[in-house]
């Protein structure tokens, strides 16, 4: 135990250094082009009118920072807000590991994940704020607390539309465990509740309802023939034949429908061991099959793959976690440090992760028995 704590302490010291350098020396384009202008708009006008293509929950937090204007520099506050998301992810990861009966303190290792460092201290992004609720929903799923699964999933989607990548797992879980309809409804209720403060502040309900549709339109105007900048299947195809692949992007719909049908039909029983990997497959599989995916869209998948490797270490799980980490972090590094057009090399690593996690040999002896006993072994509804 002391040896484990020594290694963990060493990892935390390394994390401080790994975050400190980019936090103090790198200012992302989004910080200047988006977050600072939004900050000053909120400082002057509050929520009297809509701003940005982000949904309101992050803007509530950004608005809260304006209360400290003149005391701290806006750049520092915005980066600290982003970094606070890494703390929430680490806490949420500890909840997942605790639910699996593993040492909760190992969740702190999320601080040293390249994807977390790049997303927070480098790019000042806020994806950790939707990732953390998805992790808390995963922990609740392991514990059989389905109302919490629904609530956390609804909050995650309210923060960012990318939480939709987690939805196939939630649907699989709720269908397999026959969760009552009333619990399904908690997610949309939480989503609407998260938007109410913006509506009371002056935003039109029609605008709030169309924010995510506007984000879809924005994707198509990032650049001419833009098809993706992530570990998506579409990114390398778009690199090889930009116009042709752009014209064929409608194939993303049949791709994702086929992928969902396969996932829901053949996924193993969502018992405690399987839950984390099924959530990881959902979080990686959807953005892999869809066009117009940005560099940050695989971060939930890489954190879940990492936690699965921590909880059930083996050569297979460690390779899958490393592959998914590269698939997620590399595109962010390309964006941050202008390594274009090398994003396309990430896609094969996402494939490695999906293949390795889909069939876990360690779990094979349990598959048939768990499918017969699923109704008995599933935790109580609620």
N, C-alpha and C positions, 0 to 999 in steps of 0.2 A: 504494500500500500504506500509506504514512504517513497519507494522507487517511482511509483506511478505519479505521486504528487510532485516529485522532483522534475520528472519529464514535463508535467503539465505546467509547472512554474516556469521552466525554461521556454516552453512554447509561448506562454503569455509575455515573457520578456521579448521574445522574437516578434510577437504580434505588435507590441508597442513600437518597435523600431520599424517594422514593415508598414505600419499605418502612418507613423510620424513623418517619414520622408515625403511621401506624396501629399499628405495633408498640408504640409507647410510649403511645398515647393511647386505643386501642380495646380493650375486653375483650369478647369474644364471649359470648353466652349459653351456648354449648356448653362454653366454658372453665370456667364456674362450675358448670354443671349436669351435666357429664359428665367432662371430663378431670381436673379437680381432685379430685372424689370418687374416681375410679379411682386416681389417684395416691396418695391417702392410704390407700385400701384395700390397694394393693400395698405401700405402706410398712409397714403393720401386719401383713399376712397373707401377703404374697408371692403365689405362685401356688397356694396351698392350696385355693382354691375359685374357681369361675368368677365373672367380673364382666363387665358391659357386654354390648352386642350387637355388639361388634367381635370380629374373629377375633384369635387370639393374637399374630401377628407385631408389630403396633403396640404391644401391651401389653408385649412383651419390652422394647421401647425405652423405654416409659414406666417400666417397672420399673427399668431401668438408671438413670434419672434419680434414683430414690430414694436412690441411693448418694451423691448430693451434697446430700441434705436437710440443711438448717441452714447450708449454705454459700451457696446461691443461693435466691432466692425461687421457689416452684413455678410461679407464673404466667410468670416469665421463662424458666425452663427448658422449660416446655411450649411456649411460643411459639418458642423457639430450636430445639426439636426439629422443630416444623412448618416453620420457615424452612429447616432443613437439607435438607428435601425439595426445596426450590426449587434448591438447589445440585446435588442429584442429578439433577433434571430438566435443568438446564443442561448438566451433564456428559454425560448421556445424549443430549441434543439434539446436542451436539458430535460424538458418535459417529455419529449418523445423517448429519449433514452431511459428516463425514469419509469415510464409506462411499460417499457420492455424489460425492466428489471436490471438495467445496466447502470453504471455509475453516472449520475447526472452531471457531475463536474466536467465530463468529457465533452459536453456541449460547448464548453468554452473554446474548444479547438476550431470552431467555426470562424473565430477571429483571424486565423491564419490561412483560411482558404483564399487563394488568389482571386476568385470571383467576388468574394465579399470585400476584399481590399480594393479591387478595381472599381466596384460599384459604389463604394462609400467614400473612402479617402481620396481616390483618384478622380472619379467622374462626378462625385457629389450627387449621385442618383438616389432614388427613393424606392427601388424595387424591394428592398428588405422589408418595407412596411406592408407589402401584400404577401411576401413570403412567410413572415412570422405568423400571421393568422392561419395560413395553410398548415404550418407545422403544428400549431396548437390544435387545429382540427384533426390532424393525424394522430396526435397524442390522445385526443378525446375518442377517436375511432378505436384505438387500441383498448381503451378503458371501457368501451361500450356506452359512452355518453353521447348519444346521437343528437340530442338537442344542441349540445355545444358544438358538435361538428357542423351542424346547419348554421348556427350563429356565426362561428368563426369564418366559415366559407362565405357567408353573405357579406361580412365586413371586408374580407379580402377582395371580393369583387367590387365592392364600393370604392376601395382605394385604387385599384387598377384592373383594367379589363383582362390582363394576362392571367388573373386568377381563374379564368375560364378553363385554363389548361388542367386545373385541379378537378374540374366538375365531373369528367367521366369517372374518376375514382369515387367521388361522393355518390354519384348515381348508382354505380356498381355496388357499393357498400349498402346503400339504402334498399335497393331492390333485393339483393341477396339476403339481407337481414329482415326484410319485410317491415321496414320502419313506417309507422303511421303517417298518413298525409299531413296531419297537423304539424309534425316535426319538419317535413319538407318546406312548409310555408314560413318557417322561421327565417330562412335565408333571405327571401325577398323582403320580408318585414324589416330586417336589419338593414338591408340595402337602402330601402326607402327612408328609414329613420336617419341614416347617415347623410342623406341629401337635404333633409328638412331645414337645418340651420342656414344653408345657402339660400334656400327658397325664402325663408323668413327675412334674410338679409337683402333680398331684392332680385335674386336670379329668377328668371322665368322658368316655370316647370317644364315647358317645351324645350328649352335650351338644356336643362339638366338631363332630360330624358334622351337627348340626341348627342351628348358628349362623346359616347363611345362610337357612334356612327361617324362622327366627325374625325375621330382618330383613324378609322379605317380609310376614309378618303385621304387623310394626310399621308398615310403609308404610300399611296399610289403617286404622290407628288414629291417624294423625297428626292428623286432624280429620274432622269429619262431611262426608261426600261428597268427601273429598280424592281428587283424581285426578292431581295433579302440580303441581310448582312449578319446572319447568325449561322448556327450549325444545321440549318434547315436543308432538306433534300434539294430545295430550289436554289440555294446559293451557288453551289458549284455548277449547276445546270445553267444558271443565269450568267455565270462567268464565261462559259463556253459558247453560248449562243444567246446573247442578251435579248434581241428583238423577238426571236422565235419563242423563247421560253416565256417572255413577258406576254406575248399573245396567247399562250397556252395556260396562263395562270388559273383560268377557270377550272382546270383539272384538279385544283386543290380541293374542290368540293367533293367529287367522287372519291378522291384519295382519303380524305378525312372520314367520310361516311363508311368506307370499307374498313379503315383502321379502327373506328369505333365499334363497328359490328364484330370484328375479330376480337377486340379487347373484351367486350361485354360477353361474348359467347364462350371464349376459351380461358379467361382469366381464372386462376385458382381461387379456392375459397378464401375470403379475406379474414383469415385468422390473425393472431397477434404477429406472427413472424412475417406473413405475407403482406400485411397492410402497408408497411413502409415501401417495399419494392413495387407494389401495385400503384401507390401514389407517385413514385418516381417515374414509372413507365408512363402513366397518364401525363405527368408534367413534362416529359421529354417527347413522347410520341405525337402529341397534338402539334406543337410548334415545328416538329421535324417534317410533318406532312403538309403544312400550310405555307403558302407564299407570303411575301412581305413581312417576314419575321425579322425583328431587329436584334442587335447583338446581345441585349440583356435578357432575352426571353427564356433562357434555359436555366436561370439561377435557382429556381425552386428544385428543378430536377437534379442539379449537381449537389445541393445541400442534402436532399433526401438520399441520393446514392451514397454520399459520404456517411450519413448516419446509419444506413444499412450496413456498410462496411465496418463501422465502429461497433455496431451491435452484434454482427455476425461475421467476424473477420475470417477470411479465407483468400486464397489466391484469386479466385473468381470475383469475389465482391470487391477486393482491393483494386483489381484491374478495372472493373466497371466504374468504380468511384473515380479513379485517376483519369480514365477516358472521358467521363462526363465532365469532370472538372476542366480538362483541357477544352472540350467542346464548348463549354460555357464561358470560360475566362478568356480564351484566345481571341474571339471576336471583339470583346471589350478592349483588349490590349491593342488590337488593330485600329480600333476607332480612336483610342486615347493617344496612341503614339504614331499614327499615320503610317501603318504598315500595309496599306492598301496595295494590291487587291487580295491579300493573302488570307482573307477570311474563309475562303472556300475549303481550306484544308481541314477545317474543324468538323465538317459533316460526317466523315467516316468514323470519327471517334464517338459521335452520338449513336451511330449504328452499333458499334462495339458494345456500348453500354446497354442498349435496348436488347440486343441478342443475349448478352450474358445474364441480365436480370430476368428476362422472360422465363427462362428455365433454370431454376436453382436446384442443382443435383442434391444438395443437402436436404431439400424439402420434399423430394420425390416420394420417399416412403410414406409421407403423411398425406399425399394428395388424395388417394382413393378413400382412405378412412375419413379424412376431414370432409370430403364431399358428401359422404353418407351421414356424418355426424354433425354437419354444419349447424343444423337447427338446434342441436343440443349444446354445442360448444360456444355458439355465438353469445356474447354478453347480453344482458337484459336490455330491452328497448327503453329509451328515455333519454 
